Amino acid sequence: MVDIEPLLRDLVVANRILANENVVDAYGHVSVRNPNNPDRYYLSCSRSPELVQRSDIMEFELDGTPVDGDSRNPYLERFIHGATYELNPDVNAVVHSHAEEVLPFTITSQPLLPVIHSAGLMGPKPPVWDIADRFGDTTLLVVNMDQGRDLAEALVSRRIVLMRGHGFAATGRNLSEVVRVSVMLPRNAKILTTALQFGGLKPLSEGEVALRQDMDPDHKAFYRAWEYWATRAGCADMLD
């Protein structure tokens, strides 16, 4: 059995990093799969990521049911997480964000192409998932497992899916990876938006993207970013 406490501490750190790097604000969330029971995951109760503490972490069944009758208020869109874990066995961490830099690419015909090396993990061209295609007029929020599964199908074999007029969902093989791709995606979107004004564009090639995606998510080189972002977010004392 894996000692779960270091992982839950890292989940708190992930919340703080995403908030400090402006990937999430009052809304948005990050979760991690339970390594001792892959049919469960950990996610904060409904609280802004910058404020999340260890005591806020809840455990859920994949269908979004809180474990042990936990009665605290959960995130409404927790179904993004459970459905993604259900349909994607290689995924161990999930982020949902409304980053403004990404939103134009969810409502226009311009694809969000990877153009900087640090964003290669996002994949060659993330699809745009439109909740209206199957569910008609909604609040655009993913509020049940049917909607979550429809979104999760778009994430099979992908790290990123854009959500029309809403934001994006990101996956990772571990927390560090999903935080890294979620931080870099808005930066890539901002740079792409600027580059499009100049005309002529050379995105990363499929081979370059594949090489980035094949990198070991546990490589020590990636800890440097995790340590840096955690320190910027004021939680260096929570690192191993």
PyRosetta script that sets phi, psi and omega in degrees:
from pyrosetta import init, pose_from_sequence

init()
pose = pose_from_sequence("MVDIEPLLRDLVVANRILANENVVDAYGHVSVRNPNNPDRYYLSCSRSPELVQRSDIMEFELDGTPVDGDSRNPYLERFIHGATYELNPDVNAVVHSHAEEVLPFTITSQPLLPVIHSAGLMGPKPPVWDIADRFGDTTLLVVNMDQGRDLAEALVSRRIVLMRGHGFAATGRNLSEVVRVSVMLPRNAKILTTALQFGGLKPLSEGEVALRQDMDPDHKAFYRAWEYWATRAGCADMLD")
pose.set_psi(1, 135.6)
pose.set_omega(1, 179.1)
pose.set_phi(2, -81.0)
pose.set_psi(2, 135.5)
pose.set_omega(2, 172.9)
pose.set_phi(3, -66.8)
pose.set_psi(3, 116.8)
pose.set_omega(3, -170.9)
pose.set_phi(4, -81.9)
pose.set_psi(4, -20.4)
pose.set_omega(4, -173.2)
pose.set_phi(5, -61.8)
pose.set_psi(5, -44.5)
pose.set_omega(5, 176.5)
pose.set_phi(6, -58.7)
pose.set_psi(6, -36.7)
pose.set_omega(6, 179.1)
pose.set_phi(7, -66.4)
pose.set_psi(7, -41.3)
pose.set_omega(7, 179.8)
pose.set_phi(8, -68.9)
pose.set_psi(8, -34.1)
pose.set_omega(8, 174.2)
pose.set_phi(9, -63.6)
pose.set_psi(9, -41.9)
pose.set_omega(9, 177.4)
pose.set_phi(10, -64.4)
pose.set_psi(10, -32.3)
pose.set_omega(10, 177.5)
pose.set_phi(11, -65.2)
pose.set_psi(11, -38.5)
pose.set_omega(11, 174.6)
pose.set_phi(12, -63.5)
pose.set_psi(12, -45.2)
pose.set_omega(12, 178.5)
pose.set_phi(13, -59.4)
pose.set_psi(13, -42.8)
pose.set_omega(13, 179.4)
pose.set_phi(14, -59.4)
pose.set_psi(14, -42.6)
pose.set_omega(14, 176.3)
pose.set_phi(15, -58.2)
pose.set_psi(15, -46.9)
pose.set_omega(15, -176.7)
pose.set_phi(16, -66.6)
pose.set_psi(16, -40.6)
pose.set_omega(16, 179.0)
pose.set_phi(17, -62.3)
pose.set_psi(17, -49.8)
pose.set_omega(17, -177.3)
pose.set_phi(18, -60.0)
pose.set_psi(18, -35.9)
pose.set_omega(18, 177.8)
pose.set_phi(19, -69.8)
pose.set_psi(19, -45.8)
pose.set_omega(19, -176.4)
pose.set_phi(20, -67.4)
pose.set_psi(20, -30.1)
pose.set_omega(20, 179.7)
pose.set_phi(21, -90.1)
pose.set_psi(21, 10.7)
pose.set_omega(21, 175.7)
pose.set_phi(22, 62.6)
pose.set_psi(22, 29.1)
pose.set_omega(22, 173.7)
pose.set_phi(23, -83.3)
pose.set_psi(23, -34.5)
pose.set_omega(23, 174.8)
pose.set_phi(24, -128.1)
pose.set_psi(24, 160.1)
pose.set_omega(24, 175.8)
pose.set_phi(25, -126.1)
pose.set_psi(25, -120.9)
pose.set_omega(25, 175.3)
pose.set_phi(26, -68.1)
pose.set_psi(26, -22.2)
pose.set_omega(26, -177.0)
pose.set_phi(27, -120.0)
pose.set_psi(27, 167.0)
pose.set_omega(27, -174.0)
pose.set_phi(28, 103.9)
pose.set_psi(28, 159.3)
pose.set_omega(28, -176.6)
pose.set_phi(29, -161.5)
pose.set_psi(29, 163.4)
pose.set_omega(29, 179.5)
pose.set_phi(30, -137.5)
pose.set_psi(30, 141.6)
pose.set_omega(30, -179.2)
pose.set_phi(31, -133.9)
pose.set_psi(31, 168.5)
pose.set_omega(31, 175.9)
pose.set_phi(32, -141.9)
pose.set_psi(32, 142.5)
pose.set_omega(32, 179.5)
pose.set_phi(33, -73.1)
pose.set_psi(33, 145.2)
pose.set_omega(33, 176.1)
pose.set_phi(34, -74.3)
pose.set_psi(34, 114.7)
pose.set_omega(34, -177.3)
pose.set_phi(35, -68.4)
pose.set_psi(35, -18.6)
pose.set_omega(35, 178.8)
pose.set_phi(36, -90.2)
pose.set_psi(36, -13.7)
pose.set_omega(36, 178.2)
pose.set_phi(37, -152.5)
pose.set_psi(37, 92.9)
pose.set_omega(37, -174.7)
pose.set_phi(38, -64.2)
pose.set_psi(38, -7.7)
pose.set_omega(38, 176.8)
pose.set_phi(39, -92.1)
pose.set_psi(39, 14.7)
pose.set_omega(39, 175.8)
pose.set_phi(40, -137.0)
pose.set_psi(40, 160.0)
pose.set_omega(40, 177.9)
pose.set_phi(41, -145.8)
pose.set_psi(41, 163.0)
pose.set_omega(41, -179.9)
pose.set_phi(42, -111.0)
pose.set_psi(42, 137.3)
pose.set_omega(42, -177.9)
pose.set_phi(43, -155.8)
pose.set_psi(43, 144.1)
pose.set_omega(43, 177.9)
pose.set_phi(44, -63.3)
pose.set_psi(44, 157.2)
pose.set_omega(44, 165.3)
pose.set_phi(45, -65.1)
pose.set_psi(45, 173.8)
pose.set_omega(45, -174.5)
pose.set_phi(46, -67.9)
pose.set_psi(46, 94.3)
pose.set_omega(46, -178.7)
pose.set_phi(47, -149.3)
pose.set_psi(47, 148.2)
pose.set_omega(47, 178.8)
pose.set_phi(48, -62.6)
pose.set_psi(48, 135.5)
pose.set_omega(48, -173.2)
pose.set_phi(49, -54.1)
pose.set_psi(49, -35.7)
pose.set_omega(49, -178.6)
pose.set_phi(50, -63.4)
pose.set_psi(50, -21.6)
pose.set_omega(50, -175.2)
pose.set_phi(51, -102.1)
pose.set_psi(51, -2.7)
pose.set_omega(51, -174.0)
pose.set_phi(52, -65.2)
pose.set_psi(52, 135.3)
pose.set_omega(52, 175.5)
pose.set_phi(53, -123.5)
pose.set_psi(53, 168.1)
pose.set_omega(53, -179.8)
pose.set_phi(54, -54.9)
pose.set_psi(54, -38.7)
pose.set_omega(54, -177.0)
pose.set_phi(55, -68.5)
pose.set_psi(55, -13.2)
pose.set_omega(55, -180.0)
pose.set_phi(56, -85.1)
pose.set_psi(56, -12.3)
pose.set_omega(56, -173.1)
pose.set_phi(57, -73.8)
pose.set_psi(57, 130.3)
pose.set_omega(57, 176.6)
pose.set_phi(58, -114.1)
pose.set_psi(58, 158.5)
pose.set_omega(58, 173.6)
pose.set_phi(59, -111.7)
pose.set_psi(59, 139.4)
pose.set_omega(59, -176.0)
pose.set_phi(60, -128.7)
pose.set_psi(60, 149.1)
pose.set_omega(60, 163.4)
pose.set_phi(61, -72.3)
pose.set_psi(61, 162.9)
pose.set_omega(61, -178.0)
pose.set_phi(62, -61.2)
pose.set_psi(62, -25.5)
pose.set_omega(62, -179.9)
pose.set_phi(63, -84.0)
pose.set_psi(63, 6.1)
pose.set_omega(63, 176.5)
pose.set_phi(64, 92.2)
pose.set_psi(64, 2.8)
pose.set_omega(64, 178.8)
pose.set_phi(65, -78.0)
pose.set_psi(65, 126.2)
pose.set_omega(65, 177.1)
pose.set_phi(66, -63.7)
pose.set_psi(66, 140.2)
pose.set_omega(66, -179.8)
pose.set_phi(67, -76.5)
pose.set_psi(67, 144.5)
pose.set_omega(67, 175.6)
pose.set_phi(68, 60.7)
pose.set_psi(68, 28.0)
pose.set_omega(68, 175.4)
pose.set_phi(69, 66.6)
pose.set_psi(69, 25.0)
pose.set_omega(69, 178.5)
pose.set_phi(70, -56.0)
pose.set_psi(70, 121.5)
pose.set_omega(70, -172.9)
pose.set_phi(71, -98.1)
pose.set_psi(71, 5.1)
pose.set_omega(71, 178.6)
pose.set_phi(72, -66.6)
pose.set_psi(72, 157.1)
pose.set_omega(72, -177.2)
pose.set_phi(73, -72.2)
pose.set_psi(73, 117.9)
pose.set_omega(73, -179.9)
pose.set_phi(74, -89.5)
pose.set_psi(74, 166.1)
pose.set_omega(74, 172.6)
pose.set_phi(75, -62.1)
pose.set_psi(75, 137.0)
pose.set_omega(75, 178.9)
pose.set_phi(76, -61.3)
pose.set_psi(76, -36.6)
pose.set_omega(76, -174.7)
pose.set_phi(77, -97.6)
pose.set_psi(77, 28.3)
pose.set_omega(77, 177.7)
pose.set_phi(78, -61.5)
pose.set_psi(78, -18.5)
pose.set_omega(78, -178.4)
pose.set_phi(79, -66.7)
pose.set_psi(79, -22.3)
pose.set_omega(79, 172.3)
pose.set_phi(80, -58.1)
pose.set_psi(80, -43.2)
pose.set_omega(80, -175.0)
pose.set_phi(81, -72.6)
pose.set_psi(81, -53.9)
pose.set_omega(81, -176.5)
pose.set_phi(82, -60.3)
pose.set_psi(82, -43.1)
pose.set_omega(82, -179.6)
pose.set_phi(83, -66.5)
pose.set_psi(83, -35.9)
pose.set_omega(83, 178.7)
pose.set_phi(84, -66.3)
pose.set_psi(84, -43.4)
pose.set_omega(84, 176.4)
pose.set_phi(85, -64.2)
pose.set_psi(85, -37.9)
pose.set_omega(85, -178.5)
pose.set_phi(86, -62.4)
pose.set_psi(86, -43.2)
pose.set_omega(86, -173.8)
pose.set_phi(87, -94.7)
pose.set_psi(87, -10.4)
pose.set_omega(87, -175.1)
pose.set_phi(88, -130.2)
pose.set_psi(88, 86.4)
pose.set_omega(88, -174.6)
pose.set_phi(89, -64.5)
pose.set_psi(89, -19.3)
pose.set_omega(89, 179.2)
pose.set_phi(90, -83.8)
pose.set_psi(90, -7.5)
pose.set_omega(90, -177.6)
pose.set_phi(91, -87.9)
pose.set_psi(91, 130.6)
pose.set_omega(91, 179.2)
pose.set_phi(92, -122.7)
pose.set_psi(92, -1.5)
pose.set_omega(92, 177.7)
pose.set_phi(93, -155.2)
pose.set_psi(93, 145.3)
pose.set_omega(93, -176.0)
pose.set_phi(94, -137.8)
pose.set_psi(94, 140.8)
pose.set_omega(94, 174.1)
pose.set_phi(95, -124.5)
pose.set_psi(95, 139.9)
pose.set_omega(95, 168.6)
pose.set_phi(96, -122.1)
pose.set_psi(96, 127.8)
pose.set_omega(96, -173.9)
pose.set_phi(97, -137.2)
pose.set_psi(97, 155.1)
pose.set_omega(97, 175.2)
pose.set_phi(98, -115.0)
pose.set_psi(98, 29.1)
pose.set_omega(98, -174.0)
pose.set_phi(99, -49.7)
pose.set_psi(99, 125.5)
pose.set_omega(99, -173.5)
pose.set_phi(100, -63.9)
pose.set_psi(100, -32.6)
pose.set_omega(100, -178.2)
pose.set_phi(101, -62.7)
pose.set_psi(101, -26.9)
pose.set_omega(101, -177.1)
pose.set_phi(102, -85.9)
pose.set_psi(102, -27.6)
pose.set_omega(102, -171.1)
pose.set_phi(103, -56.1)
pose.set_psi(103, -40.3)
pose.set_omega(103, 179.3)
pose.set_phi(104, -57.3)
pose.set_psi(104, -29.1)
pose.set_omega(104, -178.3)
pose.set_phi(105, -80.3)
pose.set_psi(105, -6.2)
pose.set_omega(105, 176.9)
pose.set_phi(106, -93.5)
pose.set_psi(106, -10.6)
pose.set_omega(106, -174.1)
pose.set_phi(107, -127.0)
pose.set_psi(107, 6.1)
pose.set_omega(107, 178.6)
pose.set_phi(108, -126.8)
pose.set_psi(108, 175.0)
pose.set_omega(108, 179.4)
pose.set_phi(109, -84.4)
pose.set_psi(109, -4.5)
pose.set_omega(109, -179.7)
pose.set_phi(110, -77.0)
pose.set_psi(110, 117.8)
pose.set_omega(110, 179.0)
pose.set_phi(111, -72.1)
pose.set_psi(111, 150.6)
pose.set_omega(111, 176.8)
pose.set_phi(112, -86.2)
pose.set_psi(112, 90.3)
pose.set_omega(112, -176.0)
pose.set_phi(113, -85.7)
pose.set_psi(113, 147.0)
pose.set_omega(113, 173.0)
pose.set_phi(114, -76.0)
pose.set_psi(114, 123.1)
pose.set_omega(114, -177.2)
pose.set_phi(115, -124.4)
pose.set_psi(115, -11.2)
pose.set_omega(115, 177.1)
pose.set_phi(116, -120.2)
pose.set_psi(116, 146.8)
pose.set_omega(116, -170.9)
pose.set_phi(117, -60.1)
pose.set_psi(117, -36.1)
pose.set_omega(117, -175.9)
pose.set_phi(118, -72.3)
pose.set_psi(118, -9.6)
pose.set_omega(118, 178.3)
pose.set_phi(119, -104.3)
pose.set_psi(119, 7.3)
pose.set_omega(119, -178.0)
pose.set_phi(120, -59.3)
pose.set_psi(120, -25.9)
pose.set_omega(120, -179.0)
pose.set_phi(121, -64.1)
pose.set_psi(121, -19.5)
pose.set_omega(121, -178.0)
pose.set_phi(122, -66.1)
pose.set_psi(122, -21.0)
pose.set_omega(122, -177.1)
pose.set_phi(123, 100.5)
pose.set_psi(123, 171.5)
pose.set_omega(123, -172.5)
pose.set_phi(124, -69.2)
pose.set_psi(124, -39.2)
pose.set_omega(124, 179.4)
pose.set_phi(125, -163.0)
pose.set_psi(125, 95.4)
pose.set_omega(125, -177.6)
pose.set_phi(126, -60.9)
pose.set_psi(126, 137.2)
pose.set_omega(126, 177.8)
pose.set_phi(127, -73.9)
pose.set_psi(127, 160.6)
pose.set_omega(127, 173.5)
pose.set_phi(128, -103.5)
pose.set_psi(128, 119.3)
pose.set_omega(128, 176.9)
pose.set_phi(129, -92.8)
pose.set_psi(129, 127.6)
pose.set_omega(129, -179.3)
pose.set_phi(130, -114.6)
pose.set_psi(130, 111.1)
pose.set_omega(130, -177.7)
pose.set_phi(131, -59.6)
pose.set_psi(131, -26.4)
pose.set_omega(131, -178.6)
pose.set_phi(132, -69.1)
pose.set_psi(132, -23.1)
pose.set_omega(132, -177.8)
pose.set_phi(133, -57.8)
pose.set_psi(133, -37.3)
pose.set_omega(133, -178.9)
pose.set_phi(134, -111.2)
pose.set_psi(134, -29.0)
pose.set_omega(134, -170.0)
pose.set_phi(135, -112.5)
pose.set_psi(135, 2.0)
pose.set_omega(135, 176.8)
pose.set_phi(136, 68.6)
pose.set_psi(136, -148.6)
pose.set_omega(136, -178.9)
pose.set_phi(137, -73.0)
pose.set_psi(137, 125.4)
pose.set_omega(137, 178.2)
pose.set_phi(138, -140.7)
pose.set_psi(138, -176.2)
pose.set_omega(138, 172.0)
pose.set_phi(139, -79.5)
pose.set_psi(139, -0.5)
pose.set_omega(139, -173.5)
pose.set_phi(140, 72.7)
pose.set_psi(140, 3.6)
pose.set_omega(140, 176.2)
pose.set_phi(141, -90.1)
pose.set_psi(141, 146.1)
pose.set_omega(141, 179.5)
pose.set_phi(142, -92.1)
pose.set_psi(142, 100.2)
pose.set_omega(142, -166.7)
pose.set_phi(143, -116.1)
pose.set_psi(143, 9.0)
pose.set_omega(143, 176.4)
pose.set_phi(144, -156.1)
pose.set_psi(144, 171.1)
pose.set_omega(144, -175.3)
pose.set_phi(145, -70.2)
pose.set_psi(145, -31.0)
pose.set_omega(145, 177.1)
pose.set_phi(146, -60.5)
pose.set_psi(146, -46.2)
pose.set_omega(146, 178.4)
pose.set_phi(147, -67.6)
pose.set_psi(147, -40.8)
pose.set_omega(147, 179.2)
pose.set_phi(148, -61.8)
pose.set_psi(148, -42.6)
pose.set_omega(148, -179.7)
pose.set_phi(149, -66.9)
pose.set_psi(149, -36.5)
pose.set_omega(149, 178.4)
pose.set_phi(150, -63.3)
pose.set_psi(150, -42.5)
pose.set_omega(150, 176.0)
pose.set_phi(151, -65.6)
pose.set_psi(151, -44.4)
pose.set_omega(151, -176.5)
pose.set_phi(152, -62.3)
pose.set_psi(152, -30.9)
pose.set_omega(152, 177.7)
pose.set_phi(153, -61.9)
pose.set_psi(153, -32.7)
pose.set_omega(153, 178.0)
pose.set_phi(154, -72.5)
pose.set_psi(154, -16.5)
pose.set_omega(154, -179.3)
pose.set_phi(155, -93.6)
pose.set_psi(155, -6.1)
pose.set_omega(155, 179.5)
pose.set_phi(156, -59.5)
pose.set_psi(156, 124.7)
pose.set_omega(156, -179.2)
pose.set_phi(157, 65.5)
pose.set_psi(157, 19.0)
pose.set_omega(157, 177.5)
pose.set_phi(158, -130.3)
pose.set_psi(158, 160.3)
pose.set_omega(158, 175.5)
pose.set_phi(159, -99.7)
pose.set_psi(159, -23.4)
pose.set_omega(159, -173.4)
pose.set_phi(160, -135.7)
pose.set_psi(160, 139.7)
pose.set_omega(160, 164.1)
pose.set_phi(161, -135.0)
pose.set_psi(161, 134.6)
pose.set_omega(161, 176.0)
pose.set_phi(162, -86.4)
pose.set_psi(162, 151.5)
pose.set_omega(162, -177.7)
pose.set_phi(163, -121.3)
pose.set_psi(163, 118.9)
pose.set_omega(163, -171.4)
pose.set_phi(164, -55.5)
pose.set_psi(164, 122.7)
pose.set_omega(164, 177.9)
pose.set_phi(165, 63.7)
pose.set_psi(165, 20.1)
pose.set_omega(165, -169.8)
pose.set_phi(166, -135.4)
pose.set_psi(166, -54.6)
pose.set_omega(166, -177.1)
pose.set_phi(167, 157.9)
pose.set_psi(167, -134.2)
pose.set_omega(167, 178.2)
pose.set_phi(168, -151.2)
pose.set_psi(168, 160.2)
pose.set_omega(168, 169.5)
pose.set_phi(169, -119.0)
pose.set_psi(169, 136.8)
pose.set_omega(169, -178.8)
pose.set_phi(170, -127.0)
pose.set_psi(170, 148.7)
pose.set_omega(170, 178.2)
pose.set_phi(171, -126.1)
pose.set_psi(171, 159.8)
pose.set_omega(171, 177.3)
pose.set_phi(172, -152.1)
pose.set_psi(172, 160.8)
pose.set_omega(172, 176.5)
pose.set_phi(173, -77.4)
pose.set_psi(173, -16.9)
pose.set_omega(173, 172.1)
pose.set_phi(174, -154.3)
pose.set_psi(174, 176.4)
pose.set_omega(174, -177.3)
pose.set_phi(175, -63.7)
pose.set_psi(175, -41.8)
pose.set_omega(175, -179.1)
pose.set_phi(176, -58.9)
pose.set_psi(176, -41.8)
pose.set_omega(176, -177.7)
pose.set_phi(177, -67.6)
pose.set_psi(177, -44.8)
pose.set_omega(177, -177.8)
pose.set_phi(178, -68.5)
pose.set_psi(178, -33.4)
pose.set_omega(178, 175.2)
pose.set_phi(179, -66.4)
pose.set_psi(179, -42.5)
pose.set_omega(179, -178.0)
pose.set_phi(180, -62.3)
pose.set_psi(180, -48.7)
pose.set_omega(180, -178.9)
pose.set_phi(181, -67.1)
pose.set_psi(181, -32.3)
pose.set_omega(181, -179.6)
pose.set_phi(182, -72.6)
pose.set_psi(182, -32.5)
pose.set_omega(182, 175.9)
pose.set_phi(183, -71.7)
pose.set_psi(183, -41.2)
pose.set_omega(183, -174.9)
pose.set_phi(184, -77.6)
pose.set_psi(184, -26.2)
pose.set_omega(184, -177.5)
pose.set_phi(185, -60.9)
pose.set_psi(185, -49.9)
pose.set_omega(185, 177.1)
pose.set_phi(186, -63.0)
pose.set_psi(186, -34.4)
pose.set_omega(186, 177.7)
pose.set_phi(187, -65.3)
pose.set_psi(187, -43.0)
pose.set_omega(187, 176.5)
pose.set_phi(188, -61.3)
pose.set_psi(188, -42.0)
pose.set_omega(188, 179.8)
pose.set_phi(189, -62.3)
pose.set_psi(189, -40.0)
pose.set_omega(189, 179.9)
pose.set_phi(190, -65.6)
pose.set_psi(190, -43.0)
pose.set_omega(190, -179.9)
pose.set_phi(191, -68.0)
pose.set_psi(191, -40.6)
pose.set_omega(191, 177.7)
pose.set_phi(192, -62.1)
pose.set_psi(192, -42.6)
pose.set_omega(192, 179.4)
pose.set_phi(193, -59.0)
pose.set_psi(193, -42.1)
pose.set_omega(193, 177.9)
pose.set_phi(194, -66.7)
pose.set_psi(194, -44.7)
pose.set_omega(194, -176.7)
pose.set_phi(195, -63.7)
pose.set_psi(195, -34.6)
pose.set_omega(195, -178.9)
pose.set_phi(196, -63.7)
pose.set_psi(196, -22.2)
pose.set_omega(196, 179.2)
pose.set_phi(197, -73.5)
pose.set_psi(197, -20.1)
pose.set_omega(197, -178.0)
pose.set_phi(198, -89.2)
pose.set_psi(198, -23.2)
pose.set_omega(198, -176.7)
pose.set_phi(199, 80.8)
pose.set_psi(199, 144.2)
pose.set_omega(199, -175.8)
pose.set_phi(200, 76.7)
pose.set_psi(200, 126.3)
pose.set_omega(200, -172.7)
pose.set_phi(201, -151.8)
pose.set_psi(201, 136.5)
pose.set_omega(201, 175.7)
pose.set_phi(202, -124.9)
pose.set_psi(202, 97.7)
pose.set_omega(202, 177.7)
pose.set_phi(203, -75.9)
pose.set_psi(203, 174.0)
pose.set_omega(203, 174.5)
pose.set_phi(204, -62.3)
pose.set_psi(204, 144.9)
pose.set_omega(204, 177.3)
pose.set_phi(205, -77.8)
pose.set_psi(205, 165.8)
pose.set_omega(205, 177.7)
pose.set_phi(206, -60.7)
pose.set_psi(206, -37.1)
pose.set_omega(206, 178.2)
pose.set_phi(207, -66.2)
pose.set_psi(207, -41.2)
pose.set_omega(207, 178.4)
pose.set_phi(208, -64.8)
pose.set_psi(208, -40.7)
pose.set_omega(208, 177.5)
pose.set_phi(209, -63.7)
pose.set_psi(209, -44.2)
pose.set_omega(209, -178.7)
pose.set_phi(210, -61.0)
pose.set_psi(210, -40.3)
pose.set_omega(210, 179.6)
pose.set_phi(211, -65.0)
pose.set_psi(211, -38.0)
pose.set_omega(211, 176.5)
pose.set_phi(212, -66.6)
pose.set_psi(212, -41.0)
pose.set_omega(212, -178.3)
pose.set_phi(213, -69.3)
pose.set_psi(213, -25.3)
pose.set_omega(213, -178.3)
pose.set_phi(214, -82.7)
pose.set_psi(214, -7.3)
pose.set_omega(214, -178.4)
pose.set_phi(215, -66.6)
pose.set_psi(215, 143.5)
pose.set_omega(215, -178.4)
pose.set_phi(216, -65.8)
pose.set_psi(216, 118.7)
pose.set_omega(216, -178.0)
pose.set_phi(217, -66.9)
pose.set_psi(217, -16.6)
pose.set_omega(217, 179.6)
pose.set_phi(218, -96.5)
pose.set_psi(218, 6.6)
pose.set_omega(218, -179.0)
pose.set_phi(219, -59.9)
pose.set_psi(219, 140.2)
pose.set_omega(219, -177.0)
pose.set_phi(220, -59.6)
pose.set_psi(220, -26.4)
pose.set_omega(220, -179.0)
pose.set_phi(221, -61.3)
pose.set_psi(221, -29.8)
pose.set_omega(221, -177.9)
pose.set_phi(222, -78.7)
pose.set_psi(222, -18.4)
pose.set_omega(222, 178.0)
pose.set_phi(223, -64.8)
pose.set_psi(223, -28.2)
pose.set_omega(223, -179.8)
pose.set_phi(224, -58.8)
pose.set_psi(224, -42.3)
pose.set_omega(224, 178.1)
pose.set_phi(225, -68.7)
pose.set_psi(225, -43.5)
pose.set_omega(225, 179.3)
pose.set_phi(226, -58.5)
pose.set_psi(226, -46.3)
pose.set_omega(226, 179.7)
pose.set_phi(227, -63.3)
pose.set_psi(227, -42.8)
pose.set_omega(227, -178.9)
pose.set_phi(228, -63.5)
pose.set_psi(228, -49.5)
pose.set_omega(228, -179.0)
pose.set_phi(229, -65.7)
pose.set_psi(229, -38.6)
pose.set_omega(229, 178.9)
pose.set_phi(230, -64.7)
pose.set_psi(230, -39.5)
pose.set_omega(230, 178.3)
pose.set_phi(231, -65.6)
pose.set_psi(231, -43.1)
pose.set_omega(231, 176.7)
pose.set_phi(232, -60.6)
pose.set_psi(232, -32.4)
pose.set_omega(232, -178.6)
pose.set_phi(233, -85.0)
pose.set_psi(233, 0.0)
pose.set_omega(233, 175.2)
pose.set_phi(234, 80.6)
pose.set_psi(234, 22.0)
pose.set_omega(234, 179.6)
pose.set_phi(235, -127.0)
pose.set_psi(235, 35.1)
pose.set_omega(235, 176.4)
pose.set_phi(236, -60.3)
pose.set_psi(236, -28.2)
pose.set_omega(236, -180.0)
pose.set_phi(237, -68.8)
pose.set_psi(237, -10.9)
pose.set_omega(237, -179.9)
pose.set_phi(238, -95.1)
pose.set_psi(238, -2.1)
pose.set_omega(238, 179.9)
pose.set_phi(239, -79.7)
pose.set_psi(239, 156.2)
pose.set_omega(239, 177.1)
pose.set_phi(240, -62.3)
pose.dump_pdb("model.pdb")
